[in-house]
Every structure is written in C-alpha cells, then in structure tokens.
C-alpha cells in the first residue's frame, strides 16, 4: 500500500485529520520536525550525499 505525507497548516487541520483517521480505523504515525528549516536541511543533506556517490568513478567489473 502507498503512504502519503500530509502537511497541515494549523492545529485545527491537524486535529481534523487525526479525527478522520481514527474514525476510519486507519493507522498513522506521528513525525515531529522541530522547524521547517531543520527539515529542509535534512533534505538538502540527503540529496548532497546522492550527488557525491554519483560523482565517484566506478571500477570496471572483474578488476
């Protein structure tokens, strides 16, 4: 099954989403991010790691 990430704008939206999920017996997880800046920093760091791996030359097979 696929997962979705939801970003409610305020506490009213968050509580409404939680209520609907609970009423429909849909399991959900809580993820806490201290600030949006911190979240962006983590995303940038993850994408930087992908770029570093792609830049390394690969060895031919058998050597």
C-alpha positions as CSV (number, residue, x, y, z in Angstrom):
1,X,0.0,0.0,0.0
2,X,1.3,3.5,-0.7
3,X,1.9,6.1,2.0
4,X,1.2,9.8,2.0
5,X,2.8,12.7,3.9
6,X,0.4,15.5,4.9
7,X,1.5,19.0,6.0
8,X,-1.4,20.6,7.8
9,X,-1.2,24.4,8.0
10,X,-2.5,24.8,11.6
11,X,-3.6,22.8,14.6
12,X,-7.3,22.8,13.5
13,X,-6.4,20.9,10.3
14,X,-4.1,18.5,12.2
15,X,-6.8,17.6,14.7
16,X,-9.4,17.2,11.9
17,X,-7.1,14.8,10.0
18,X,-6.4,12.8,13.2
19,X,-10.1,12.5,13.9
20,X,-10.9,11.3,10.5
21,X,-8.1,8.7,10.5
22,X,-9.1,7.5,14.0
23,X,-12.8,7.2,12.9
24,X,-11.9,5.2,9.8
25,X,-9.5,2.9,11.9
26,X,-6.5,3.9,9.7
27,X,-3.2,3.5,11.4
28,X,-0.9,6.6,11.3
29,X,2.4,7.6,12.7
30,X,3.5,10.9,14.3
31,X,6.6,12.5,13.0
32,X,7.9,15.6,14.7
33,X,10.1,18.2,13.0
34,X,11.4,21.0,15.2
35,X,11.2,23.6,12.4
36,X,10.8,23.7,8.7
37,X,14.4,25.0,8.4
38,X,15.6,21.8,10.0
39,X,13.5,19.6,7.7
40,X,14.9,21.4,4.7
41,X,18.5,21.0,6.0
42,X,18.0,17.2,6.2
43,X,16.5,17.0,2.7
44,X,19.4,19.0,1.3
45,X,22.0,16.9,3.1
46,X,20.4,13.7,1.8
47,X,20.4,15.0,-1.8
48,X,24.0,16.1,-1.4
49,X,25.0,12.5,-0.4
50,X,23.4,11.2,-3.6
51,X,25.4,13.6,-5.7
52,X,28.7,12.6,-4.1
53,X,28.1,8.9,-4.8
54,X,27.2,9.6,-8.4
55,X,30.4,11.7,-8.9
56,X,32.8,8.8,-7.9
57,X,34.1,6.9,-10.9
58,X,33.1,3.2,-10.9
59,X,35.6,0.4,-11.4
60,X,35.1,-1.9,-14.3
61,X,33.8,-5.4,-13.4
62,X,36.4,-8.0,-12.8
63,X,39.1,-5.7,-11.6
